[in-house]
Amino acid sequence: MSTALHAKWKPQLKALCAAVAVVFAASAPIQSATACTGVTLIAEDGAVIFARTEEWGTFDLNSRIAIVPRGYQINTELPDGKKGMSWKTKYGLVGVDALNKDLFIDGMNEKGLTANLFYHEGFAEYAKYDPAKASDSVPILALAPYLLSNFSNTDEVRAVLEKIHVVGVYVDAIGGVPPVHIFLTDPRGKAIVVEFTKGVTTVHEAPLGVVTNGPNYDWHMNNLLNYVNLDEPLPHRHAKDIKSIKFGAGARLYGLPGDLTSPSRFLRAAAYANTARKTADGDETLYEAFRVLDNFNLTVGTAAAEGGGEVNQQGMRSSTIWTTAYDTKNLVMHYHTMHNRRVRELDFNNLDFDARAVVRLPLDREKTQDIEKLIPPKS
């Protein structure tokens, strides 16, 4: 398109894309109940960092760090009380649990595979439980530890998902079956999203390494087309072809929606991740990952309706209850919490994955901010 014509038509193009974006947004329910956001950043030395916020505004999940060794027996229970899949862990892993139970919300294994659960309310629908297939069935909240303890990369995960049955199991604390989809990435930078729609398990490629909540992942990728650079012609562009995003010269992030819905957060996360500064290694990329996710922190008041179950916000300081970052190359976990923004580190090289039992650590030794007090020297 010539400069003159581009200048003439640019306002109309912007208006058209804005209108299309509104149509897309209107076709999906407003995501008011969930607000987790995840991004992937890659350092110049190849270190892949996946970081996410965990939003839950109805009550404190009382999450802990769980260190699961190799050779540990894991048993599962299905909706009718029967035993589901059981296995011994092949790989050691570290996860963040919930409700003082081994219900992992996210984690990474010793091979650098990460798995993260994100709420998918209104869209997740698991396969109907079949008692005849109990031995091949795994409850949704046991899927992350199953994948992390048995597989080393996303290709292996893809293969096994064709052989198992993922079923929903009622959780008393939230008053229902947790509706989630799962984001996985590995040290190669390959990322996938596993979703459950009308009883069918679907795996989506996630080339941008970004994830939020509903609608389904392919909808989010198609919605990105409304915000791809308008300064250049876009013949025959398809969502599956998007590998990076260029925002119009001079415009940068102008026009991106700023609300807290899942579609809007997905767009902003993609924008921030793809315009992040270059970083040399995993340590430096960690800084950038936390800075990016600072844009998605929520107060309790802003998102008071988040989550399920009975509301009890006593002692909560934020709906963003914790933020984790996993360095899949150097095998290091970092996190901070709603009580203490000081970043804590768990280096897998210091862990004993040959231990006989699961080790559980509190996210916060004390639920208070670690503040450095500055006292100027006396003259």
C-alpha positions in Angstrom: 0.0 0.0 0.0 1.4 3.4 -0.9 2.1 6.0 1.8 -0.6 8.3 0.5 -3.2 5.5 0.4 -2.1 4.1 3.7 -2.5 7.6 5.3 -6.0 7.9 3.8 -7.2 4.5 4.8 -5.4 4.1 8.1 -8.3 5.6 10.2 -10.8 3.4 8.5 -8.6 0.3 9.0 -8.3 1.1 12.6 -12.0 1.6 12.9 -12.7 -1.7 11.1 -10.3 -3.6 13.3 -11.8 -2.1 16.4 -15.2 -3.1 15.3 -14.1 -6.6 14.5 -12.5 -6.8 17.9 -15.7 -5.7 19.6 -17.6 -8.4 17.6 -15.1 -11.0 18.7 -15.3 -9.9 22.3 -19.1 -9.8 22.3 -19.1 -13.4 21.1 -17.5 -14.6 24.3 -18.7 -14.3 27.9 -17.1 -11.7 30.0 -14.4 -13.4 32.1 -15.1 -11.8 35.5 -14.4 -14.8 37.7 -10.8 -15.6 36.8 -7.7 -13.5 36.0 -4.5 -15.6 35.9 -1.9 -14.6 33.3 1.2 -16.4 32.0 4.0 -15.4 29.7 7.2 -17.0 28.3 10.4 -15.1 27.8 13.6 -16.5 26.1 17.1 -15.3 27.0 19.8 -14.8 24.4 21.6 -17.9 25.8 18.5 -20.0 25.2 17.1 -20.0 28.7 13.3 -20.3 28.6 11.4 -18.7 31.5 7.8 -19.3 32.1 6.1 -17.0 34.6 2.5 -16.7 35.8 0.3 -14.9 38.3 -2.1 -16.9 40.4 -5.3 -14.9 41.0 -7.9 -16.2 43.5 -10.0 -13.7 45.3 -12.6 -15.6 47.3 -10.3 -17.2 49.9 -6.7 -18.0 50.6 -5.7 -21.2 48.9 -3.1 -21.9 51.6 -0.6 -23.0 48.9 2.7 -24.7 49.8 5.7 -25.7 47.8 5.8 -29.5 47.4 9.1 -31.3 46.5 8.2 -34.7 45.1 11.0 -37.3 44.8 11.6 -40.0 42.2 10.0 -43.3 42.8 7.2 -41.8 44.9 3.9 -43.7 44.7 0.9 -41.5 43.7 -2.7 -42.8 43.8 -5.8 -41.0 42.6 -9.5 -41.2 43.4 -12.3 -40.9 40.9 -15.9 -39.5 41.3 -17.4 -42.8 42.5 -14.6 -43.3 45.0 -12.8 -45.9 42.9 -9.1 -45.8 42.4 -8.0 -44.1 39.2 -4.6 -44.1 37.7 -1.7 -44.8 40.0 2.1 -44.6 39.3 5.5 -44.2 40.7 7.2 -40.9 39.7 9.9 -41.2 37.1 11.1 -37.7 37.6 11.4 -35.5 40.6 9.4 -32.3 40.5 8.5 -29.2 42.4 4.9 -27.9 42.5 2.7 -25.3 44.2 -0.3 -27.0 45.8 -3.6 -25.7 47.1 -6.0 -26.3 50.0 -3.2 -28.1 52.0 -3.5 -31.0 49.6 -1.4 -32.4 46.8 -3.5 -30.5 44.2 -0.9 -28.9 42.0 -1.7 -25.6 40.4 1.7 -25.3 38.7 5.2 -26.9 38.8 8.3 -28.0 37.0 10.2 -31.3 36.9 13.9 -32.0 36.9 13.9 -32.1 33.0 12.6 -28.5 32.8 9.0 -29.4 31.7 6.5 -27.0 33.3 2.7 -27.5 33.8 0.4 -24.7 34.9 -3.4 -24.8 35.5 -5.5 -21.8 34.5 -9.2 -21.4 35.2 -11.3 -22.0 32.2 -14.8 -21.4 33.6 -17.7 -21.7 31.1 -15.6 -23.6 28.6 -13.9 -26.6 30.3 -16.0 -29.8 30.0 -14.3 -33.1 30.8 -15.0 -36.5 29.4 -17.9 -38.3 31.1 -16.5 -40.7 33.7 -16.7 -44.3 32.7 -16.1 -46.8 35.6 -14.9 -49.4 33.0 -12.0 -47.1 32.2 -11.0 -46.3 35.8 -7.5 -47.6 35.5 -6.8 -45.2 32.6 -8.6 -42.2 34.2 -7.0 -39.3 36.0 -8.7 -36.5 37.9 -8.1 -33.1 36.5 -6.2 -31.8 39.6 -3.9 -34.9 39.4 -3.1 -34.3 35.7 -0.2 -31.8 36.3 1.7 -34.1 38.7 1.0 -37.0 36.4 2.5 -35.3 33.4 5.4 -33.7 35.3 6.4 -36.9 37.1 6.4 -39.1 33.9 7.4 -37.0 30.9 10.3 -34.7 29.9 8.9 -32.6 27.1 5.7 -31.4 25.3 6.0 -34.1 22.6 5.7 -36.9 25.1 2.8 -35.1 26.7 0.9 -34.9 23.4 1.4 -38.6 22.9 0.1 -39.8 26.3 -3.0 -37.5 26.2 -4.3 -39.7 23.4 -4.3 -42.7 25.8 -5.7 -41.4 29.0 -9.1 -40.1 30.2 -9.2 -36.8 32.1 -12.2 -36.5 34.4 -13.6 -33.9 36.7 -13.8 -34.6 40.4 -15.8 -32.4 42.8 -13.8 -30.2 45.2 -15.7 -29.2 48.3 -13.8 -26.0 48.9 -14.8 -24.5 45.6 -18.2 -26.1 45.5 -17.8 -27.9 42.2 -15.5 -29.5 39.6 -12.5 -27.1 38.9 -12.8 -26.0 35.2 -9.3 -25.5 34.0 -7.0 -25.7 31.0 -3.3 -26.5 31.2 -0.3 -24.7 29.8 2.9 -26.7 29.3 6.4 -25.6 28.1 9.8 -27.2 28.0 13.5 -26.1 27.7 13.2 -26.0 23.9 10.7 -23.3 24.1 7.9 -25.5 22.8 4.6 -24.7 24.4 1.1 -26.2 24.2 -2.3 -25.6 25.8 -4.4 -28.6 26.7 -8.2 -27.9 26.8 -11.3 -30.0 27.4 -14.2 -29.1 25.3 -17.5 -31.2 25.3 -15.6 -34.2 26.6 -12.8 -34.0 24.0 -9.2 -33.3 24.8 -7.7 -30.8 22.4 -4.0 -29.7 22.2 -3.2 -26.2 20.9 0.2 -24.9 19.9 1.2 -21.8 21.8 3.9 -20.1 19.7 3.8 -16.9 21.7 4.0 -18.6 25.0 1.1 -16.6 26.4 -2.0 -17.8 28.3 -4.9 -16.4 30.3 -8.4 -18.0 30.8 -11.4 -18.3 28.5 -12.5 -18.5 25.7 -10.7 -21.4 24.1 -7.1 -20.9 23.0 -7.8 -20.8 19.3 -10.2 -17.9 19.8 -7.5 -15.9 21.5 -5.0 -16.6 18.7 -7.6 -15.5 16.1 -8.4 -12.4 18.1 -4.7 -11.4 17.9 -5.2 -10.8 14.1 -7.2 -7.7 15.0 -4.1 -6.2 16.5 -1.3 -7.2 14.2 0.6 -4.3 12.6 -1.6 -2.3 10.2 1.4 -0.5 8.6 2.1 -3.5 6.3 -0.2 -5.5 4.0 -1.3 -8.8 5.6 -2.1 -11.1 2.8 -3.2 -14.6 3.7 -2.5 -14.3 7.4 -3.7 -17.1 9.6 -3.7 -17.5 13.4 -1.5 -20.6 13.2 1.1 -18.6 11.3 1.6 -16.0 14.0 5.1 -16.4 15.5 5.7 -12.8 16.7 3.8 -9.5 16.8 4.8 -6.2 15.3 2.8 -3.2 16.5 2.5 -0.2 14.2 5.5 2.2 14.0 4.9 5.0 16.5 1.7 3.4 17.7 3.3 0.8 19.9 0.7 -0.4 22.3 -1.9 2.3 21.5 -5.3 0.8 21.1 -4.9 -2.3 23.3 -7.8 -2.8 25.7 -7.0 -2.2 29.3 -9.8 -4.0 31.1 -9.3 -7.2 33.3 -11.1 -9.7 31.1 -9.2 -12.7 29.8 -9.2 -11.6 26.1 -7.8 -8.2 27.0 -5.2 -9.6 29.3 -4.1 -12.1 26.6 -3.6 -9.2 24.1 -1.6 -7.2 26.6 0.5 -10.2 27.7 1.3 -11.0 24.1 2.3 -7.3 23.5 4.5 -7.0 26.6 6.2 -10.3 26.1 6.9 -9.6 22.5 8.3 -6.1 23.2 10.3 -7.1 26.2 13.9 -6.0 26.4 16.6 -8.5 25.3 18.1 -10.3 28.2 21.4 -12.3 28.3 20.5 -15.2 30.5 18.0 -16.8 32.8 18.9 -14.6 35.8 18.4 -11.4 33.8 15.2 -12.7 32.1 13.7 -13.3 35.6 13.7 -9.6 36.2 11.9 -8.9 33.0 9.3 -11.7 33.6 8.3 -10.3 37.0 8.2 -6.7 35.5 5.9 -7.9 32.7 3.6 -9.6 35.2 3.5 -6.6 37.4 1.0 -5.2 34.9 -1.5 -7.9 35.9 -1.5 -7.8 39.7 -4.9 -7.3 41.2 -6.1 -5.9 44.5 -8.7 -7.8 46.5 -11.3 -5.1 45.8 -10.7 -5.0 42.1 -11.4 -8.7 41.7 -13.4 -9.6 44.8 -15.6 -12.0 42.8 -12.7 -14.2 41.6 -12.7 -17.9 42.2 -15.3 -20.3 43.6 -16.5 -21.4 47.0 -17.5 -19.3 50.0 -16.0 -15.9 50.3 -13.5 -15.5 53.2 -11.0 -12.8 52.4 -9.7 -12.4 56.0 -5.9 -12.0 55.9 -5.8 -11.6 52.1 -3.8 -8.6 50.8 -4.3 -9.2 47.1 -6.2 -11.3 44.6 -2.9 -12.1 43.1 -1.9 -14.4 45.8 1.4 -15.5 44.3 3.6 -15.2 41.2 6.0 -17.9 40.1 8.7 -18.0 37.5 10.4 -21.2 36.2 13.8 -21.2 34.5 13.6 -24.4 32.4 17.2 -24.4 31.4 18.9 -23.7 34.7 16.2 -25.5 36.7 15.4 -22.8 39.2 12.1 -21.7 40.6 11.4 -18.1 41.8 8.3 -16.6 43.4 6.9 -13.9 45.5 3.6 -13.7 47.3 0.8 -11.2 48.3 2.4 -11.0 51.7 6.1 -10.6 50.7 7.3 -9.2 47.4 10.8 -10.3 48.1 11.7 -12.9 45.4 12.6 -16.4 46.8 14.6 -19.0 44.9 14.5 -22.8 44.9 17.5 -24.3 43.0 16.8 -27.8 41.8 20.5 -28.5 42.1 20.1 -28.3 45.9 17.2 -30.7 46.1 17.3 -34.4 47.0 15.0 -36.1 44.5 16.1 -39.5 45.9 14.3 -38.8 49.2 11.7 -41.2 50.4 8.9 -38.6 51.1 7.4 -35.4 49.8 8.9 -32.3 51.4 6.5 -29.4 51.9 7.5 -25.8 52.5 5.3 -22.8 53.3 5.4 -20.1 50.6 5.8 -17.6 53.5 7.6 -18.3 56.7 6.0 -15.1 58.0 3.2 -13.4 56.3 4.8 -10.0 56.3 6.8 -7.9 53.9 10.6 -8.2 54.2 11.5 -4.5 54.4 15.1 -3.2 54.4 15.3 -0.3 56.8 17.8 2.4 55.8 19.6 4.3 58.6 21.9 7.0 57.3 25.3 7.2 59.0 25.8 9.8 61.6 28.0 12.7 60.6 
